[in-house]
Amino acid sequence: MAEEHEIRDSLSWLIGSTSKTEFFESYHEQRALHCGHGDATRFAELLSIGRIDEIISSTDLKSASLSMARSQPPIKRSNYTFSNGNIDRGAVIRQFQRGATIILNQLHLADARLARFCRSLEDLLSCRVQTNVYLTPPGSQGFGTHYDDHDVFIVQVSGAKKWRLYERPVDNPYSGEGFKAGVHDPGKLEQEFLLQAGDCLYIPRGLMHDASSHGDEPSLHITTGLIVRKWADLMLEAVSEVALRNPKFRRSLPAGFARPDFDEESLEEQFRELAKEFAEQADFSEVLSFFRASFVRERRPELQGALVDASLPVSNADLYERRPSLQVLLRHDDSEVVIVCPGGNIHFEKEALPGLQAFLAGEPFSKADFSDLEEEKRTETIRRLSAFGLVRRVSQ
């Protein structure tokens, strides 16, 4: 699969013959989807055991970037760290030899390929996407039966794991509403199967599961987590916006409301009245616009190649294009144009609007598209778009 296609359509890459429509209608936040692709190398270019070896042996390992897990016997952090908390690389390898799973947390923050993969999913799903990488030795199990508080795609890169899926004790748990041993019963076993190299498994949050490596090879998989904004988040923000305009929502609860002899009926009556006012005054468009802008600003920009391009001249013949999977919003009035983009806002003169619209359309563009600007400002506008990772130069 060509890299550009992967960048633009990672969801289809994961779910294969299952259409996006079917996935969202029948599986998303509802039930697991096992996608057997029959191609052991399908995800090989994302990561490899050799790359993990390089990371552990040669990179600056921050304490939070690596952890280890073993179902039985459990492993302590002190088993693979020094007394000051730093990672003991030799101990990591030794514990791996003893059956412990190596976990590289948030590896997309340090690996360009995984970062591009996450950005492409974020572009489609409008949620934060993260990756944790798990390397499990043969015949081992990292975790006992549990559920996650966010949806995940399990991307099996190499080796194989035997998966067991159970019931769902919590339907769509909140972030932080994690599994508690002895509290959440896994229920009956619903599915059991091998996840082979090149396969993918979608698991909605709250679904109990466990897995153990299968065969003579280590199992390498990427857990791709979807950190979503929920309806409750939107409603809470809407209440906050109403409260800024309506002082009734900022009043204190009646004095003595916690006393057992307090008139609860009158309190409920006030609550119902405020609920009606909220329904009438809540500005859905305003809150949705805020959520959209917040999501875009919180993304990480793609800056690869921007430093090299900074040293090159910008000629009339040079073409630029919008970067793949770029999340931006365009806002303008009579005085200026604003691009809401990863990292914040970029302000332009109103005369730049036609050129910025050409940039957002996705087709290659040049300085000529900014004809309403003076020559020097045309070049400066292109350079700003490039510096903040919004565009890249088209190869001639």
RODRENDREN-786282 format. One line per field, with one value per residue (C-alpha): residue number from 1; x, y, z. Coordinates in nm, 4 decimals, padded with zeros to 6 digits. Last residue first. Example, Ala and Ser with C-alpha at 12.3 -4.5 7.8 and 13.67 -1.06 7.14 Angstrom:
<sites>
num (2 / 1)
east (01.3670 / 01.2300)
north (-00.1060 / -00.4500)
up (00.7140 / 00.7800)
</sites>
This chain:
<sites>
num (396 / 395 / 394 / 393 / 392 / 391 / 390 / 389 / 388 / 387 / 386 / 385 / 384 / 383 / 382 / 381 / 380 / 379 / 378 / 377 / 376 / 375 / 374 / 373 / 372 / 371 / 370 / 369 / 368 / 367 / 366 / 365 / 364 / 363 / 362 / 361 / 360 / 359 / 358 / 357 / 356 / 355 / 354 / 353 / 352 / 351 / 350 / 349 / 348 / 347 / 346 / 345 / 344 / 343 / 342 / 341 / 340 / 339 / 338 / 337 / 336 / 335 / 334 / 333 / 332 / 331 / 330 / 329 / 328 / 327 / 326 / 325 / 324 / 323 / 322 / 321 / 320 / 319 / 318 / 317 / 316 / 315 / 314 / 313 / 312 / 311 / 310 / 309 / 308 / 307 / 306 / 305 / 304 / 303 / 302 / 301 / 300 / 299 / 298 / 297 / 296 / 295 / 294 / 293 / 292 / 291 / 290 / 289 / 288 / 287 / 286 / 285 / 284 / 283 / 282 / 281 / 280 / 279 / 278 / 277 / 276 / 275 / 274 / 273 / 272 / 271 / 270 / 269 / 268 / 267 / 266 / 265 / 264 / 263 / 262 / 261 / 260 / 259 / 258 / 257 / 256 / 255 / 254 / 253 / 252 / 251 / 250 / 249 / 248 / 247 / 246 / 245 / 244 / 243 / 242 / 241 / 240 / 239 / 238 / 237 / 236 / 235 / 234 / 233 / 232 / 231 / 230 / 229 / 228 / 227 / 226 / 225 / 224 / 223 / 222 / 221 / 220 / 219 / 218 / 217 / 216 / 215 / 214 / 213 / 212 / 211 / 210 / 209 / 208 / 207 / 206 / 205 / 204 / 203 / 202 / 201 / 200 / 199 / 198 / 197 / 196 / 195 / 194 / 193 / 192 / 191 / 190 / 189 / 188 / 187 / 186 / 185 / 184 / 183 / 182 / 181 / 180 / 179 / 178 / 177 / 176 / 175 / 174 / 173 / 172 / 171 / 170 / 169 / 168 / 167 / 166 / 165 / 164 / 163 / 162 / 161 / 160 / 159 / 158 / 157 / 156 / 155 / 154 / 153 / 152 / 151 / 150 / 149 / 148 / 147 / 146 / 145 / 144 / 143 / 142 / 141 / 140 / 139 / 138 / 137 / 136 / 135 / 134 / 133 / 132 / 131 / 130 / 129 / 128 / 127 / 126 / 125 / 124 / 123 / 122 / 121 / 120 / 119 / 118 / 117 / 116 / 115 / 114 / 113 / 112 / 111 / 110 / 109 / 108 / 107 / 106 / 105 / 104 / 103 / 102 / 101 / 100 / 99 / 98 / 97 / 96 / 95 / 94 / 93 / 92 / 91 / 90 / 89 / 88 / 87 / 86 / 85 / 84 / 83 / 82 / 81 / 80 / 79 / 78 / 77 / 76 / 75 / 74 / 73 / 72 / 71 / 70 / 69 / 68 / 67 / 66 / 65 / 64 / 63 / 62 / 61 / 60 / 59 / 58 / 57 / 56 / 55 / 54 / 53 / 52 / 51 / 50 / 49 / 48 / 47 / 46 / 45 / 44 / 43 / 42 / 41 / 40 / 39 / 38 / 37 / 36 / 35 / 34 / 33 / 32 / 31 / 30 / 29 / 28 / 27 / 26 / 25 / 24 / 23 / 22 / 21 / 20 / 19 / 18 / 17 / 16 / 15 / 14 / 13 / 12 / 11 / 10 / 9 / 8 / 7 / 6 / 5 / 4 / 3 / 2 / 1)
east (00.8992 / 00.8223 / 00.5326 / 00.6424 / 00.4606 / 00.1695 / 00.0227 / 00.3332 / 00.3691 / 00.6741 / 00.5151 / 00.2057 / 00.4266 / 00.6589 / 00.3681 / 00.2347 / 00.5786 / 00.6172 / 00.2805 / 00.3612 / 00.6704 / 00.4761 / 00.1889 / -00.1303 / -00.4440 / -00.2616 / -00.2380 / -00.3194 / -00.0184 / 00.2102 / 00.1388 / -00.1285 / -00.1617 / -00.5209 / -00.6470 / -00.9333 / -00.7766 / -00.4857 / -00.7214 / -00.9252 / -00.6025 / -00.5218 / -00.8624 / -00.8475 / -00.5018 / -00.6510 / -00.8078 / -00.4627 / -00.3550 / -00.3707 / -00.2503 / -00.4323 / -00.3108 / -00.0883 / -00.2614 / -00.4675 / -00.7293 / -00.6550 / -00.7718 / -00.8522 / -00.8641 / -01.0594 / -01.3974 / -01.4403 / -01.2705 / -01.2554 / -01.0960 / -01.0623 / -00.7725 / -00.6993 / -00.4261 / -00.4594 / -00.2314 / -00.0408 / -00.1995 / -00.0048 / 00.2676 / 00.3846 / 00.6930 / 00.6780 / 00.6553 / 00.9615 / 00.9890 / 01.3573 / 01.4854 / 01.6282 / 01.2900 / 01.2168 / 01.4744 / 01.3188 / 00.9683 / 01.0625 / 00.8843 / 00.6705 / 00.3436 / 00.1596 / 00.0363 / -00.3373 / -00.4722 / -00.5626 / -00.7912 / -00.9827 / -01.0280 / -01.1580 / -01.4131 / -01.5250 / -01.5722 / -01.7700 / -01.9884 / -02.0522 / -02.1522 / -02.3674 / -02.5543 / -02.6457 / -02.8296 / -03.1001 / -03.4273 / -03.3056 / -03.1231 / -03.4372 / -03.6307 / -03.3605 / -03.3681 / -03.7411 / -03.6962 / -03.4266 / -03.6417 / -03.9240 / -03.6802 / -03.5787 / -03.9431 / -04.0117 / -03.7096 / -03.8404 / -03.5523 / -03.6185 / -03.3251 / -03.0805 / -02.8631 / -03.0567 / -02.9915 / -02.9380 / -03.0780 / -02.8271 / -02.6068 / -02.6890 / -02.4778 / -02.7457 / -02.9869 / -02.7213 / -02.7900 / -02.5200 / -02.2126 / -02.4389 / -02.5584 / -02.1988 / -02.1252 / -02.4387 / -02.3279 / -01.9838 / -02.1467 / -02.3684 / -02.0716 / -01.8751 / -02.1800 / -02.2147 / -01.8637 / -01.5246 / -01.3168 / -00.9773 / -00.9403 / -00.6559 / -00.4387 / -00.2878 / 00.0080 / 00.1054 / 00.4227 / 00.3968 / 00.7223 / 00.7604 / 00.7259 / 00.3475 / 00.0771 / 00.1053 / -00.1693 / -00.4813 / -00.7531 / -01.0899 / -01.3824 / -01.5711 / -01.6044 / -01.4593 / -01.5233 / -01.2686 / -01.1551 / -00.9178 / -00.6701 / -00.4821 / -00.1442 / 00.0288 / -00.2344 / -00.5003 / -00.6061 / -00.9631 / -01.1977 / -01.5383 / -01.8198 / -01.6682 / -01.9222 / -01.9146 / -01.6031 / -01.7223 / -01.6307 / -01.5843 / -01.3287 / -01.0650 / -01.1533 / -01.1602 / -01.1374 / -01.3813 / -01.0946 / -01.2376 / -01.6092 / -01.7407 / -01.9321 / -02.1500 / -01.9934 / -02.0096 / -01.9500 / -01.9199 / -01.6212 / -01.3607 / -01.0668 / -00.7687 / -00.4852 / -00.1936 / 00.0259 / 00.3695 / 00.4146 / 00.2339 / -00.1027 / -00.2924 / -00.5356 / -00.7811 / -00.9020 / -01.2077 / -01.1495 / -01.2007 / -01.0337 / -01.1636 / -00.9947 / -00.8915 / -00.5314 / -00.2453 / 00.0889 / 00.0448 / 00.3320 / 00.3986 / 00.6398 / 00.7577 / 00.5171 / 00.6032 / 00.3278 / 00.3155 / 00.0901 / -00.0543 / -00.2682 / -00.5558 / -00.7346 / -01.0810 / -01.2312 / -01.2749 / -01.1585 / -00.8717 / -00.7810 / -00.7337 / -00.4938 / -00.3103 / -00.2560 / -00.0928 / 00.1240 / 00.2421 / 00.3066 / 00.5330 / 00.7108 / 00.7980 / 00.8510 / 00.5016 / 00.3539 / 00.5278 / 00.2689 / 00.3834 / 00.6296 / 00.5261 / 00.7597 / 00.5745 / 00.7339 / 00.8114 / 01.1464 / 01.3481 / 01.1526 / 01.2610 / 01.6238 / 01.5798 / 01.4256 / 01.6941 / 01.9621 / 01.7866 / 01.7549 / 01.5027 / 01.5479 / 01.3534 / 01.6405 / 01.6740 / 01.7281 / 01.4412 / 01.3452 / 01.2400 / 01.1587 / 00.8561 / 00.7161 / 00.6240 / 00.3285 / 00.3904 / 00.1769 / 00.0064 / 00.3255 / 00.3645 / 00.6453 / 00.6761 / 00.8504 / 00.7978 / 00.7265 / 01.0897 / 01.2195 / 01.4321 / 01.6930 / 01.7418 / 02.0002 / 01.9301 / 01.5587 / 01.4643 / 01.6882 / 01.5470 / 01.1991 / 01.2896 / 01.4242 / 01.1000 / 00.9238 / 00.6901 / 00.4516 / 00.6043 / 00.4939 / 00.1235 / 00.0084 / 00.3099 / 00.1247 / -00.1479 / -00.4573 / -00.6648 / -00.8485 / -01.0553 / -01.2098 / -01.4776 / -01.5910 / -01.9298 / -02.1220 / -01.9083 / -01.8516 / -01.9659 / -02.2886 / -02.3534 / -02.0013 / -01.8331 / -02.0990 / -02.0603 / -01.6817 / -01.7006 / -01.5720 / -01.3384 / -01.0305 / -01.0890 / -00.7433 / -00.6450 / -00.9962 / -00.9387 / -00.5953 / -00.7320 / -00.5263 / -00.1980 / -00.2232 / -00.2857 / 00.0184 / 00.2324 / 00.1490 / 00.0000)
north (01.9360 / 01.8153 / 02.0096 / 02.2268 / 02.1621 / 02.3364 / 02.3778 / 02.2952 / 02.6248 / 02.7336 / 02.6444 / 02.8595 / 03.1419 / 03.1121 / 03.1215 / 03.4374 / 03.6032 / 03.5356 / 03.6925 / 03.9787 / 04.0715 / 04.0761 / 04.2905 / 04.1020 / 04.0736 / 03.8277 / 03.5657 / 03.2763 / 03.3806 / 03.2903 / 02.9260 / 02.6599 / 02.2822 / 02.1654 / 02.0979 / 02.3464 / 02.4883 / 02.6370 / 02.7926 / 02.9441 / 03.0818 / 03.2423 / 03.4066 / 03.5274 / 03.6902 / 04.0372 / 04.0150 / 04.0322 / 03.7193 / 03.5866 / 03.2407 / 03.0705 / 02.7963 / 02.4888 / 02.2804 / 02.5203 / 02.7945 / 03.0110 / 03.3675 / 03.6253 / 03.9963 / 04.3231 / 04.2616 / 03.9203 / 03.5834 / 03.2323 / 02.9278 / 02.6034 / 02.3600 / 01.9870 / 01.8595 / 01.4925 / 01.5397 / 01.8701 / 02.1405 / 02.1938 / 02.4199 / 02.5010 / 02.7019 / 02.8846 / 03.2356 / 03.1661 / 03.1034 / 03.0724 / 02.7754 / 02.7922 / 02.7545 / 02.4472 / 02.2457 / 02.3528 / 02.2720 / 01.9218 / 01.7441 / 01.9977 / 01.8096 / 02.0024 / 01.8320 / 01.8633 / 02.0663 / 02.3650 / 02.1534 / 01.9993 / 02.3351 / 02.4935 / 02.2179 / 02.2219 / 02.6014 / 02.5844 / 02.3111 / 02.5333 / 02.8322 / 02.6273 / 02.4603 / 02.7870 / 02.6882 / 02.9453 / 02.7541 / 02.4197 / 02.5986 / 02.7907 / 02.4646 / 02.3069 / 02.6162 / 02.5705 / 02.2013 / 02.2763 / 02.5438 / 02.2908 / 02.0339 / 02.2736 / 02.3478 / 01.9742 / 01.9153 / 02.1399 / 02.1059 / 01.8877 / 01.6520 / 01.9456 / 01.9551 / 02.2436 / 02.4606 / 02.7813 / 02.7561 / 02.6553 / 02.9457 / 03.1670 / 03.1370 / 02.9665 / 03.2538 / 03.4981 / 03.4069 / 03.4979 / 03.3239 / 03.0487 / 02.9694 / 02.9146 / 02.6900 / 02.4850 / 02.4422 / 02.3273 / 02.0644 / 01.9543 / 01.9120 / 01.7105 / 01.4918 / 01.4282 / 01.2821 / 01.3959 / 01.0985 / 00.9518 / 00.6744 / 00.4368 / 00.2513 / -00.0508 / -00.1484 / -00.5149 / -00.7209 / -01.0859 / -01.2714 / -01.5817 / -01.9481 / -01.9694 / -01.7680 / -01.4604 / -01.4135 / -01.1981 / -01.0681 / -00.9025 / -00.7272 / -00.4775 / -00.1382 / 00.0620 / -00.0800 / -00.3322 / -00.3236 / -00.6020 / -00.5899 / -00.8587 / -00.8293 / -01.0769 / -01.3126 / -01.2463 / -01.5917 / -01.6419 / -01.6668 / -01.5000 / -01.4596 / -01.5959 / -01.5447 / -01.2580 / -01.0467 / -00.9458 / -00.5896 / -00.5352 / -00.7977 / -00.6361 / -00.2774 / -00.1675 / 00.2047 / 00.4915 / 00.7293 / 00.8271 / 00.7596 / 00.4109 / 00.3328 / 00.0511 / -00.1004 / -00.4771 / -00.5621 / -00.9367 / -01.1510 / -01.1459 / -01.3866 / -01.3203 / -01.5559 / -01.3513 / -01.3795 / -01.2771 / -00.9513 / -00.6182 / -00.6959 / -00.3650 / -00.3647 / -00.0809 / 00.0680 / 00.2357 / 00.4122 / 00.3172 / -00.0203 / -00.3534 / -00.6261 / -00.9941 / -01.0298 / -00.8405 / -00.9192 / -01.2818 / -01.5059 / -01.8096 / -01.6293 / -01.2857 / -00.9890 / -00.6614 / -00.4050 / -00.0571 / 00.2217 / 00.4557 / 00.7661 / 00.9202 / 01.2385 / 01.2607 / 01.4062 / 01.0598 / 01.1232 / 01.3680 / 01.2022 / 00.8744 / 01.0405 / 01.2137 / 00.8852 / 00.7195 / 01.0250 / 01.0129 / 00.6378 / 00.6971 / 00.9926 / 00.8131 / 01.0115 / 01.1284 / 00.8252 / 00.6121 / 00.7121 / 00.4373 / 00.1717 / -00.1445 / -00.4439 / -00.7597 / -00.9752 / -01.3443 / -01.3942 / -01.3033 / -00.9766 / -00.9274 / -00.9622 / -00.7223 / -00.4591 / -00.5252 / -00.4427 / -00.1168 / 00.0001 / 00.2835 / 00.5785 / 00.5875 / 00.7051 / 00.3556 / 00.2122 / 00.0671 / -00.2788 / -00.4768 / -00.1535 / -00.1172 / -00.4354 / -00.7449 / -00.9707 / -01.3468 / -01.4038 / -01.1399 / -00.9687 / -00.6006 / -00.3618 / 00.0147 / 00.2524 / 00.6188 / 00.7425 / 00.7179 / 00.8918 / 00.6697 / 00.8735 / 00.6520 / 00.3840 / 00.0438 / 00.0630 / 00.2566 / 00.0489 / -00.2787 / -00.1377 / -00.0605 / -00.4141 / -00.5519 / -00.3696 / -00.0729 / 00.0928 / -00.0702 / -00.4160 / -00.3321 / -00.5471 / -00.7820 / -01.0911 / -01.0550 / -01.2706 / -00.9657 / -01.1015 / -00.8130 / -00.8941 / -00.6392 / -00.5982 / -00.4596 / -00.1375 / 00.1774 / 00.1538 / -00.1884 / -00.1886 / 00.1595 / 00.3029 / -00.0093 / -00.0715 / 00.2804 / 00.2564 / -00.0577 / -00.3883 / -00.5333 / -00.3830 / -00.2595 / -00.1176 / 00.0149 / 00.1517 / 00.3505 / 00.4655 / 00.6484 / 00.9594 / 00.8595 / 00.5059 / 00.6305 / 00.8566 / 00.5714 / 00.3347 / 00.0000)
up (-00.9730 / -00.6231 / -00.4707 / -00.1785 / 00.1447 / 00.3127 / 00.6615 / 00.8638 / 01.0505 / 00.8528 / 00.5178 / 00.5638 / 00.6875 / 00.3893 / 00.1441 / 00.3096 / 00.3046 / -00.0669 / -00.1440 / 00.0942 / -00.1055 / -00.4315 / -00.3002 / -00.2237 / -00.4374 / -00.6654 / -00.3906 / -00.6274 / -00.8355 / -00.5469 / -00.6234 / -00.5811 / -00.6002 / -00.5362 / -00.1845 / -00.1722 / 00.1453 / -00.0488 / -00.3060 / -00.0202 / 00.1240 / -00.2098 / -00.2371 / 00.1288 / 00.1232 / 00.0658 / 00.4154 / 00.5718 / 00.7517 / 01.1094 / 01.2140 / 01.5015 / 01.7345 / 01.7534 / 01.4888 / 01.2750 / 01.2907 / 00.9857 / 01.0409 / 00.7728 / 00.8464 / 00.8457 / 00.6795 / 00.8374 / 00.8085 / 00.9506 / 00.7886 / 00.9852 / 00.9642 / 01.0112 / 00.7800 / 00.6878 / 00.3857 / 00.3639 / 00.1473 / -00.1696 / -00.3017 / -00.6538 / -00.7446 / -01.0778 / -00.9327 / -00.7208 / -00.3477 / -00.2580 / -00.0571 / 00.2953 / 00.4679 / 00.2536 / 00.4482 / 00.7788 / 00.6564 / 00.5370 / 00.8231 / 01.0065 / 01.0553 / 01.3274 / 01.6456 / 01.7035 / 01.9970 / 01.7786 / 01.5575 / 01.8474 / 02.0193 / 01.6989 / 01.6468 / 02.0098 / 02.0052 / 01.6802 / 01.8325 / 02.1347 / 01.9239 / 01.6879 / 01.9736 / 02.1442 / 02.4624 / 02.5398 / 02.5046 / 02.6374 / 02.9203 / 03.0117 / 03.0322 / 03.2517 / 03.4734 / 03.5290 / 03.6034 / 03.8639 / 04.0253 / 04.0604 / 04.1979 / 04.4735 / 04.5563 / 04.5818 / 04.8049 / 05.0837 / 05.3307 / 05.6373 / 05.5710 / 05.5513 / 05.2384 / 05.0813 / 05.3886 / 05.1957 / 04.8445 / 04.5749 / 04.4776 / 04.1811 / 03.8683 / 03.6601 / 03.7281 / 03.6043 / 03.2377 / 02.9859 / 03.1286 / 03.2641 / 02.9114 / 02.7978 / 03.0965 / 03.0271 / 02.6651 / 02.7804 / 03.0000 / 02.7103 / 02.4760 / 02.7306 / 02.8012 / 02.4280 / 02.4373 / 02.3123 / 02.2017 / 02.2846 / 02.0276 / 02.1156 / 01.8652 / 02.0372 / 01.8214 / 01.8145 / 01.8268 / 01.9319 / 01.9896 / 01.7756 / 01.8758 / 01.8672 / 02.0377 / 02.2595 / 02.5171 / 02.5102 / 02.7422 / 02.6952 / 02.8637 / 02.6464 / 02.8194 / 02.5348 / 02.1894 / 02.0570 / 01.6909 / 01.5852 / 01.2981 / 01.1061 / 00.9295 / 01.1616 / 01.2999 / 01.5615 / 01.6737 / 01.7926 / 02.0914 / 02.1116 / 02.3665 / 02.6902 / 02.9674 / 03.2132 / 03.2663 / 03.6152 / 03.7131 / 04.0852 / 04.1822 / 03.9614 / 03.8795 / 03.5158 / 03.4526 / 03.4703 / 03.3953 / 03.0592 / 03.0944 / 03.0285 / 02.7061 / 02.8472 / 03.1576 / 03.2263 / 02.8582 / 02.7977 / 02.7018 / 02.4271 / 02.4191 / 02.1962 / 02.1039 / 01.9800 / 01.6734 / 01.5486 / 01.3630 / 01.3157 / 01.4771 / 01.4850 / 01.7783 / 01.7185 / 02.0441 / 02.1964 / 02.5285 / 02.8959 / 02.8421 / 02.9755 / 03.1783 / 03.1800 / 03.2951 / 03.1371 / 02.9721 / 02.8729 / 02.7648 / 02.5452 / 02.3135 / 02.4284 / 02.4175 / 02.2438 / 02.3010 / 02.1455 / 02.2730 / 02.0138 / 02.0406 / 01.8469 / 01.9534 / 01.8033 / 01.4880 / 01.3293 / 00.9728 / 01.0264 / 01.3561 / 01.1702 / 00.9246 / 01.2064 / 01.3908 / 01.0891 / 01.0283 / 01.3924 / 01.3684 / 01.0722 / 01.2352 / 01.5604 / 01.8816 / 01.9782 / 01.8015 / 02.0662 / 02.3263 / 02.5650 / 02.4606 / 02.6447 / 02.6803 / 02.7867 / 03.0554 / 02.9937 / 03.1659 / 02.8578 / 02.8525 / 03.2137 / 03.1059 / 02.8157 / 03.0430 / 03.3059 / 03.0514 / 02.9632 / 03.3257 / 03.2774 / 03.5115 / 03.8394 / 04.0630 / 04.2133 / 03.8659 / 03.6653 / 03.5368 / 03.8466 / 04.0345 / 03.8076 / 03.9583 / 03.7573 / 03.8275 / 03.8252 / 03.6326 / 03.4158 / 03.3107 / 03.2311 / 03.1419 / 03.1064 / 02.8715 / 02.7745 / 03.1280 / 03.2394 / 02.9290 / 02.7064 / 02.5201 / 02.2176 / 02.1349 / 02.2865 / 02.3634 / 02.0504 / 01.8227 / 01.9561 / 01.9028 / 01.5403 / 01.4954 / 01.6386 / 01.3569 / 01.3010 / 01.0589 / 00.7510 / 00.8627 / 00.8702 / 00.5755 / 00.5883 / 00.7120 / 00.4490 / 00.5054 / 00.6048 / 00.9080 / 01.0441 / 01.3830 / 01.4742 / 01.8336 / 01.9317 / 01.9898 / 02.0144 / 01.6347 / 01.5166 / 01.3131 / 01.1760 / 01.1967 / 01.0578 / 00.7944 / 00.6575 / 00.6675 / 00.4572 / 00.5917 / 00.3275 / 00.4911 / 00.8478 / 00.9185 / 00.5744 / 00.5375 / 00.8569 / 00.7411 / 00.4385 / 00.3538 / 00.5132 / 00.3828 / 00.0310 / 00.0505 / 00.1834 / -00.1009 / 00.0000)
</sites>
